[in-house]
Amino acid sequence: MVHFQILKLIYFQIDNMINVLLITFTMSLIYMSIANRMSSYIKILAFQGLLLFGVSFIELNEINTLNLVFVLLETIIVKVFTVPIFLNYIIKRNRMTREVEPYLPNFISLVIVTTIIISTFFLSNTINDHHLNKIYFIVALSTLLTGLYIIITRGKIITHVMGFLVIENGVFILSLAVGNEMPMLVNTGILLDFFVCVLILGIFVNKLGDVFKEPDVDKLSQLRD
Amino acid sequence: MLAYYFIIAAALSGLLFFSREKKLHHILIVLFNVLQWGITVYECVHFRSEELGYFTADAAALLLLIVLSILTTTSSYHSVGYLKHHPSSSRVKAIYYSAFSILVMAQTGVFLSSHIALTWAFVEITTFAATILIFHERTEYAIEAAWKYLFVCSIAITFAFIGILFLSISAQEAGTVDLSYRSLIHHAGLFNPFWLKLAFLFILVGFSAKMGLFPMHTVCIDAHTVAPPPISAFISTTLMNVGFIAIFRMYSVIASTSIAPWANHVLIIAGALSVFVATIYLLRVNHFKRMSAYSSLENMGIVAIGLGVGGIGYYAAFLHIIFHSFTKASVFYQIQQVHRIYKSYMIRDTGGYFKYYTPGAIVILFVFICITAMPPSGMFISEFMIFRAMFSSHYIWLLIPILILLTMAIWALGKNFFRLIFLPPVNFDDSHIEKISPVESLSQYILLGLVIYLGLNPPAVFVSLINEAIINLPH
């Protein structure tokens, strides 16, 4: 009887823990909308990687251990260490300005990102599906839309890549929602992460830095009718 | 055998990457073509067999695989000619050949795979290989198009992955975890329709960047404009077939479920908007490759409409995509010769082609007949079938605007092609024209002849293959 009460308490704490991590993740999105410097973006991306490490550690308890270790290693090594170090290196090497130059003022960005999060909350309430844990869906969808928003309203190529990394974090959260039944999908999502980070960051941004001195997306509009 | 194919293809690609001799490149590319035809013949003989658990050679795969192999051979031949006349360092040439072989290998993987996540992974590999090829000329236009292609295709492939995740959420309702196409088609009736709709929408939007359909067609246009002509010929035909088969397989999964009418509407909207956008831009284009790229967009729109209206439209959609592959490839190969004479791709710099290279001008004439779907071209038969299907499914309110738009497209294409062939050139110094041997246009005659032959007198095995490919769709 006492064991049962303790177990219930533990599961409640675990459930709570996932909620805390995902809500912190959403707060980091709001902070990202008003951040002014490139280094803030990189630190937020690293922090998000750390939170995802925690979530995948707690959530994926039904898949076999080897797979779990692979997922955890990927989250820590790629998201928390490799990508931020790479991004810092690229910014230093190409001597880019350290400021993010958004097209819209920061206050409007803040309002829009908050609206995105609130509307995904209402949207998920209209979907009564007991198979999907609601908080995963909310956080994943708002991360996706925030990533798209960052791509649209920031003018540098490197911030486009950062917006894409935010979208990938969102896809990772969504794949965790089904990760217990289909661990293969989580692996495929990680493969996407890996490929894109290595290829987009490693090869292309370097090549772009060689050709364009100030990588501004406005310069990339020569191909037109 | 398929495992051997992948290993040998990867090895050949690696050897091509590290070799710097022209002769060695030629030998290895010929070997690669032999390998490609070998796997095609093997799959023809072992029709409907399953390999490695995840690859099946069904009818749709076989048809598009044969098209791929034919176009690999012609593109390799024209690549050799292209690299001879456009000097670049041997390292760059090695990268070109190596990326080309990886692209062909990945496309073979997409056609043969029978599991949706494997299709997705191979499509991602084709994106990377195609980006390297688009970047080949290393001009500023090339880097811009290559970056846009890589970035937008990566976002599109992420969307497609989200679609696959939604599909697996909807599959949880039926209690199945197997995402192979056979199991999906079997159980689709039990899936949750809401998630299935979202899955279809995201997969359609994601793979539309590959197929060149409405939501994400813009990167395809830039990419086909900038890539070297043999590569443009390859990626605006077989790579669009890759997008088509991904969308087609998802469509056959949901074709017998309750969301099929909704999905038909979505496909028709995407197709109609593609035709509309293509026609608008065709009227004001002034670059040959860009014109051909918009024409591809328009044809993909027609294929999507054919898939959406159903009935005989299914058969016609397959027919159209096969004929379009051959015709569009001929266009781009001939544009390569045009560039050798005029040293420019702009339409206003050309003219009098009949006088300077008569075999090529005749190819352009035939190409114009084939691509605007005039008889005896096979595309006339497929387009006519699609119009008939639209008429019998009571879509006449859509048919009339589409016919008007296609007429405007015929006018735009005719204006540009006839200017090339018949009108005298402006500001062109014709004292130092390169002599091109007629043998180099032979491949285009063969391809166009295939289009006409398969259209007028299709062999019974061809017809039965297409009928089997669409067997999962409701008739």
Chai-1 contact restraints between the chains, C-beta under 6 A:
chainA,res_idxA,chainB,res_idxB,connection_type,confidence,min_distance_angstrom,max_distance_angstrom,comment,restraint_id
A,H131,B,Q172,contact,1.0,0.0,6.0,A-B,restraint_1
A,L132,B,I169,contact,1.0,0.0,6.0,A-B,restraint_2
A,I167,B,T158,contact,1.0,0.0,6.0,A-B,restraint_3
A,V171,B,T158,contact,1.0,0.0,6.0,A-B,restraint_4
A,L174,B,L165,contact,1.0,0.0,6.0,A-B,restraint_5
A,S175,B,L165,contact,1.0,0.0,6.0,A-B,restraint_6
A,V178,B,S168,contact,1.0,0.0,6.0,A-B,restraint_7
A,V178,B,I169,contact,1.0,0.0,6.0,A-B,restraint_8
A,E181,B,V177,contact,1.0,0.0,6.0,A-B,restraint_9
A,M182,B,S168,contact,1.0,0.0,6.0,A-B,restraint_10
A,M182,B,V177,contact,1.0,0.0,6.0,A-B,restraint_11
A,T188,B,A117,contact,1.0,0.0,6.0,A-B,restraint_12
A,V196,B,S154,contact,1.0,0.0,6.0,A-B,restraint_13
A,L199,B,F128,contact,1.0,0.0,6.0,A-B,restraint_14
A,V211,B,I143,contact,1.0,0.0,6.0,A-B,restraint_15
A,L220,B,E144,contact,1.0,0.0,6.0,A-B,restraint_16
A,L223,B,Y141,contact,1.0,0.0,6.0,A-B,restraint_17
A,L223,B,E144,contact,1.0,0.0,6.0,A-B,restraint_18
A,L223,B,D222,contact,1.0,0.0,6.0,A-B,restraint_19
